[in-house]
């Protein structure tokens, strides 16, 4: 089940990531599960369009490209973990064909001390 795979992924990440990262990742992969349902995790490789649609659904209210890119990175890392040699639940990362948002190349302006 997808929920079991998510639990394993979060346990794997908890070993090397901060609690804040785990909290963020828990929310995002939880939204993926909520959108897809508790499907068989092995079916993720068959549903690239559904994963892409889920990412669009999760990020639909985000207007900042950096946030959209971060959300995509979390979902992509989860899908990549499912496809890793050690796990091998799926073949290939279902997010490989999902385009990254274009990020502004403008640097923020320095704050003036008043």
C-alpha positions in Angstrom: 0.0 0.0 0.0 1.1 3.6 -0.6 0.6 4.4 3.1 3.1 1.7 4.0 5.6 3.0 1.5 5.2 6.5 2.8 5.8 5.3 6.4 9.0 3.5 5.3 10.2 6.5 3.4 9.7 8.8 6.3 11.5 6.4 8.6 14.4 6.3 6.1 14.6 10.1 6.0 14.3 10.5 9.8 17.7 9.0 10.2 19.4 11.8 8.4 17.0 14.8 8.2 15.9 17.4 10.7 12.5 17.2 12.3 11.3 20.2 10.3 12.2 18.5 7.0 10.3 15.4 8.2 7.3 17.5 9.1 7.3 19.1 5.6 7.8 15.9 3.8 5.1 14.2 5.9 2.6 16.8 4.8 3.5 16.7 1.1 3.6 12.9 0.7 0.4 12.7 2.8 -1.2 15.0 0.3 0.0 12.7 -2.5 -1.6 9.7 -0.8 -4.8 11.7 -0.2 -5.0 12.6 -3.8 -4.1 9.2 -5.2 -5.8 7.1 -2.5 -4.1 4.2 -0.7 -3.2 2.5 -4.0 -0.7 -0.3 -4.3 2.6 1.5 -4.4 3.8 -0.6 -7.3 1.1 1.1 -9.4 2.8 4.4 -9.2 5.0 3.6 -12.2 1.9 3.0 -14.3 0.4 6.3 -13.3 2.8 9.1 -14.3 -0.2 11.2 -15.4 -1.8 10.7 -12.0 1.4 11.6 -10.1 1.7 14.7 -12.3 -1.9 15.5 -11.7 -1.4 15.1 -7.9 1.6 17.4 -8.0 -0.5 20.0 -9.8 -3.3 19.5 -7.2 -0.9 19.8 -4.3 0.7 23.0 -5.6 -2.5 24.6 -7.1 -2.6 27.3 -4.5 1.1 28.1 -4.6 2.1 31.1 -6.6 5.7 31.2 -5.7 7.8 29.1 -8.1 10.4 28.2 -5.4 7.6 26.6 -3.3 6.3 24.7 -6.2 9.8 23.5 -7.0 10.4 22.4 -3.4 7.1 20.5 -3.3 8.0 18.8 -6.6 11.4 17.9 -5.1 9.8 16.2 -2.1 7.5 14.1 -4.3 10.3 13.3 -6.7 12.5 12.2 -3.9 9.8 9.9 -2.6 9.2 8.4 -6.1 12.9 8.1 -6.6 13.2 6.2 -3.3 10.5 3.8 -4.4 12.5 3.1 -7.6 15.9 2.9 -5.8 17.9 -0.4 -6.0 17.4 -1.0 -2.2 13.6 -0.6 -2.4 12.7 -1.5 -6.0 9.0 -1.2 -5.6 8.7 0.5 -9.0 10.8 0.9 -12.1 11.7 4.5 -12.9 10.7 7.7 -11.1 7.2 8.7 -11.9 8.1 12.4 -11.7 10.9 12.3 -14.3 8.6 13.8 -17.0 7.1 16.5 -14.7 8.7 19.9 -15.7 10.2 22.1 -13.0 8.8 25.6 -12.8 10.9 28.4 -14.2 12.6 30.4 -11.4 13.4 34.1 -11.5 17.1 34.9 -11.9 16.6 38.3 -10.2 18.4 38.7 -6.9 16.6 40.2 -4.0 17.3 43.8 -3.2 19.4 44.7 -0.2 17.5 46.1 2.8 18.3 49.8 3.6 19.0 50.6 7.2 16.9 53.6 8.2 
